[in-house]
Amino acid sequence: MQDALLCYCRAGFEPELAAELTERAALAGIAGYARANRDDGYLLFHGECGDALASALPWNALVFARQKMVLIADVAAPDPRDRMAPVLAALEGRGRYGELWMEHPDSDFGKPLSGLARSFGNALRPVLRARGFLSARDEPRLPRLHVCFVAGDRVLLGRSQPADSAPWPLGIPRLRLHAGAPSRSALKLEEALLSLLGERERQALLKPGMRAADLGAAPGGWTWVLTRHHLRVAAIDNGPLQAQLHDTGLVEHLRADGFRWSPDAPLDWMVCDMVEQPRRVASRMATWFREGWCRHAIFNLKLPMKQRWQETRRCLDLFADEAGAPLTIRARQLYHDREEITVFATI
């Protein structure tokens, strides 16, 4: 039995993910250490037992992990003429799986492996089914098998539970920028709603006619996403909005400073993607909850170049402490984020 987790992350953020996993594992009473190289787009986190680590480090609680799975085997240097035999040998006696995902790190060195992973998967899938390792049809009640090529001569095999992992290969939701979106930032809010809220939460918390504020709205990417859910939006920014947003009849543009403006009456939602020091943003977001100005929020925290996990933890702790009420808080570095994380909070 392997003693490690395999996690994917944004290339360049391996140290942040390593620091997060190490600290969270220690708080759970589990000693562990990470093996990672910067820009690999993945890491291995070793501990006393892979299943114990998976239980102590739930995917929904992780900030810098796009995907999390228990490592089954590290198949090194397979013969290019017969890559399948060592993979099948490693899977022998390791259970049955409901789905096969062929993957590669989302990094400069990993992306060229996509063709190899795809072609190998086409050959591997029927063999796994013939041997009973893989269900005949996708079965979400069974664990998922990940076959990740990290090099032409090295394959990492992982096992994830669908309820405790990202629902997309590589942990990346495939979103396309709509032609009518004012900016690419719209993808960040669309991904946040998919990644940080469950389906039932989206249905309950995003109802037509709800009222929202978008702080630092210009040119209107996040406002545009909210209007597509038929929310009424106060767009707060001294800059201009895309003209078509006014045609929806759902947007009121208020030229004001997003750090100073407050609503006359409580709102359902507040969203914020302002470029500012993360602790200042966290404190202002806490004020919105403390004063009862909103019930739900999504906001971004722009991170410094160094000690990004430490700053993330400080900002989330500050936000929770200053909010003045118990909140449900989830945070993650999304695929469409860069040097930032996105936070969802709800009363």
Protein Blocks (a to p, Z undefined) as FASTA:
>chain_A
ZZbdcddddehilmmmmmmmmmmmmmnopacdddddehklpacdddfbfklmmmmmcfkl
pmklmbdcddfbdcehiafklmmlmmmmmmgonapafbdcddddddfklmmmmmmmmmmm
mmmmmmmmmnopacfbdcfkbccdddddfbfkbccdddddfklccfbehhiacddddfkl
mbfklmmmmmmmmmmpcfklmmmmmcghiacddehkbgolmmmmmmmnopacddddfbdc
dfklmmnopaccddddfklgccfbdcfbdcdfddcdfklmmmmmmmmmmnopafbdcddd
dddfbhklmmmmmmmmmmmmmnopacdddddddfkbccdcdddddZZ
